[in-house]
């Protein structure tokens, strides 16, 4: 209800009260109806005023209160989409650095793939041995190989990842990660990457969407993952993804091996699955109670946002029209109650 309509109702009620009051001077029989008329008017005022406050304070909706944020293309994917006008071109062999040229390392029967990261010297462990890197020159249609020294990464089991030093840069170490490792249970998953020390988490994305955009929770601590989701480390690992409905995903990082913005995902039927550290899915059944408890803790204790992803068209940045039917607008921020239960 708009303010103008509200004041119009108040105005009509005032006119009726005035007319009723005037009748009291015409006949004494009318006087006994005055308290009833005044009482009725007061009741209507209370009803209308209460409805107005209930509606505009968000009482007519269920679910957590969200704050709208406009996300630019640069914030959304780490680059300015308005500048992406050139079709991607595969660089020539001589244009690339060694870690781009040689994408695969073979060592001790395991194949590792480059993460294109430089491992800091303090995170480099003992030398494991010697191996070979290989890479393909797509233009010349040739495969190149090169002998390299293989080193461990502190806190990371060699079955997960290693780092190498190229002959022309023996003091620089580049990270490579296995894409075949599958742990037997959650405990091994944690131990092989020392996740107590290396795991960090970021945004929590709800898979239910508000009508206007993506529902996201910020500043959810990693400790909540440990307290609820990783509490029982004996659960076994499955490689087949569960078919249940996805409830939420947690942005996940293991920076020491170049894992950025992969996911821990929860399903409504009690599964936790993740593609950390190598995009190969790993699923653990932690139970519906744990999943629902985590979600409730997030929605109860942390501020939720509705991310509106701005678009780029003809080199200009814009945003979809955001006009929640029930909300209070302050500049670029809209506060309302979502339909997420």
C-alpha positions, -999 to +999 in steps of 0.1 A: +000+000+000+014+034-010+016+063+014-008+083-008-035+055-005-029+053+033-035+090+037-065+089+014-081+063+038-073+085+068-089+114+050-121+095+042-124+083+078-120+119+090-148+131+067-171+103+080-164+112+116-171+149+110-204+140+093-214+117+121-205+144+147-227+169+129-257+146+131-255+146+169-267+182+169-298+174+148-314+146+168-308+132+202-314+096+188-282+100+168-261+106+199-261+070+211-245+059+178-215+083+182-194+060+205-201+031+181-190+052+151-159+064+168-150+029+180-155+016+145-133+043+130-106+036+156-107-001+148-103+006+111-074+029+119-057+002+139-063-024+112-050-002+084-020+011+104-011-024+115-014-038+080+008-009+067+035-016+092+032-054+089+036-052+051+064-026+049+084-041+077+085-074+059+061-094+081+041-106+051+069-127+039+088-157+053+124-165+053+156-145+061+160-108+053+184-103+024+202-072+012+206-067-025+241-061-039+249-053-075+279-073-086+299-060-116+312-084-142+347-078-129+337-088-094+317-118-107+345-135-126+377-116-117+379-097-150+362-069-167+338-085-191+334-053-211+370-057-222+365-092-235+361-083-271+388-106-286+382-143-292+407-164-272+438-174-291+460-203-281+495-188-277+524-201-296+550-223-279+576-195-277+551-171-262+545-192-231+564-198-199+577-233-190+548-241-167+523-233-195+542-252-221+547-283-199+513-291-185+519-327-172+544-342-149+550-379-145+566-392-113+566-426-096+536-439-117+514-408-110+505-381-135+501-345-122+487-315-140+499-279-137+481-254-115+500-225-130+511-213-095+545-205-080+550-224-047+567-202-021+602-214-011+591-219+026+564-244+014+589-265-006+598-298+010+624-324+004+635-335-031+615-366-040+635-375-071+636-368-108+609-369-133+598-357-167+574-329-178+556-330-212+537-305-233+522-302-267+529-275-293+495-273-310+507-253-339+537-276-348+517-307-337+547-318-316+551-331-281+581-319-260+596-335-229+620-322-203+638-337-173+630-319-140+636-323-103+605-333-082+600-318-047+574-323-020+550-295-009+550-291+029+517-304+043+506-320+011+510-357+005+529-366-027+499-386-039+480-352-040+506-328-053+542-320-060+563-291-072+590-290-098+620-267-107+628-263-144+665-265-154+667-228-164+652-216-131+663-240-104+652-216-076+615-213-087+590-241-079+558-247-097+528-267-083+513-297-100+483-317-087+471-353-093+438-358-109+434-395-100+436-396-062+405-408-043+406-411-005+391-440+013+373-418+038+369-382+050+399-385+074+423-394+046+408-366+025+417-342+054+451-356+062+465-357+027+461-320+023+465-310+060+432-292+057+432-281+093+460-257+083+454-252+046+416-251+040+398-217+038+363-211+027+345-181+012+310-174+001+281-197+007+257-199-023+222-211-018+208-231-047+173-218-042+172-184-059+153-153-049+132-140-078+157-112-084+191-130-081+215-153-063+212-158-026+246-156-010+259-155+026+292-137+034+316-140+063+306-176+073+337-189+092+356-221+081+352-233+117+315-240+110+326-265+084+348-283+109+322-282+137+293-296+116+303-310+082+336-326+091+327-337+126+326-374+117+357-382+097+350-420+094+325-416+065+337-434+034+343-418+000+322-424-031+331-413-066+296-413-080+278-380-075+246-381-055+214-374-073+196-355-046+187-318-048+216-294-041+209-271-012+240-250-010+277-247-021+307-234-002+335-217-021+367-235-011+404-228-013+436-247-006+460-219-016+493-238-011+485-260-041+467-234-062+432-246-055+409-216-057+371-213-057+363-250-059+332-262-040+319-281-011+283-289-020+255-302+003+224-320-009+190-323+008+193-361+013+225-357+034+254-359+010+286-337+010+305-337-023+335-318-034+358-314-064+388-303-042+416-305-052+414-317-088+379-315-102+374-352-096+341-356-076+343-371-041+311-377-021+306-384+016+273-392+033+272-370+064+234-373+070+204-350+066+207-337+102+242-323+096+232-307+063+201-290+077+219-279+109+246-263+088+221-245+067+201-233+097+232-220+114+242-200+083+207-185+078+203-177+115+236-162+124+250-145+092+237-118+069+224-130+036+226-110+003+209-112-030+235-108-057+223-090-088+249-097-115+252-066-138+254-073-175+274-058-203+258-050-236+274-030-264+302-021-241+279-006-215+273-020-180+238-022-168+217-041-143+184-060-146+154-040-132+151-048-095+117-039-081+107-062-052+069-060-047+075-057-009+106-037+001+122-005+013+146+011-012+176+031-001+198+041-029+211+009-046+201-013-017+168-031-013+159-049+019+130-074+018+121-109+030+129-137+005+107-167-002+135-190+008+122-211+037 
